[in-house]
């Protein structure tokens, strides 16, 4: 099999011990398996710095977008209105979800290299008292920017609105005090900073807000409340769960604890990011995002001036030497992206940069 490491925002490179857990075939009805689900939910609450009964956790089959769609289509009623703060493709995708589901919404857009402003959101909330919910992305992997959810949370909670945060690429890699900020629903997934594999997303919910959502869901399979009601009894998923992915995630959580939890993992990711930016600058390659808002998860780089190669050429050269990077996604600049997360260490960043240097010298 081809063997290379993923320098992406997820799926990402996992440990052999995480992958090994997927060799076991588990029954979804088995009590041991249901206990694993319950344990995962308890550990996720701790990572979010919250606890029962104020908060609870729901695991949802499917990719990251399934989790976001589950929340938006389950907790926003027909009489409600959503404000979406977007500065990238994933914030804009919330608008697509709202369109398809017939959710009443307003879109506040910022440029991809700018963060949504808490002050502007406050003004919009005053102008539109019909708004009941506000949603935004924390780590927008379109650009690598890390949005200021704390300043937005302050404004949203002062206005008495429900706050929904897509923390797909940041939860577990950036410490987020969910209860302190007053986040009502925060969404992430198995294959990001906790370093599991793709197959389910998870939602940490303000329990009172979740209870209020009963009967509002626009989807059967993505009904957040019904999923929670079944899972909360004894750990059984409402419909068939991705058993192999769940076992891998349980192991990934153990390994995260052994590494030192979020503080240790955040430190490793931040060091990867700093080293990457430093080494790339020596080759005349600079980040798209300014240092003030550059996140530690993924970095978007501008192509060097007067380059004479395509992304596919560079990608294949790097892949043949052991690493996979990401194409650019911003619309107003010629870019490519490199992830800093997963089972990636200083030596990987240094090796990658030496490969890129060799590639540039050959061009």
ABEGO torsion letter per residue (X at the ends): XBBBBBBBAOBBBBBAAAAAAAABBBBAABAAAAAAAAAAAAAAAAAAGBBOAABBBBBBBEBAAAAAAAAAAAABBAABBBBBBBAEAAAAAAAAAAAAAGBBBBBBBBBAABBBBAAAAAAAAAABAABABBBBBABBAAAGBBBBAAAAAAAAAAAGBBBBBBAAAABGABBBBAAAAGBABBBBBAABAAGBBBGBBBBBBBAAAAAAABGABABAAABAAAAAAAAAAAGBBABBBBAAAAAAAAAAAAAAAAAGEAAAAAAAAAAAAAAAAAAAAAAGBBBABBAAABBAABBBBBBBBGBABBAAAAAAAAAAAGBBBBBBABAABBBBBBBABEBBBAAAAAAAAAAAAAAAAAX
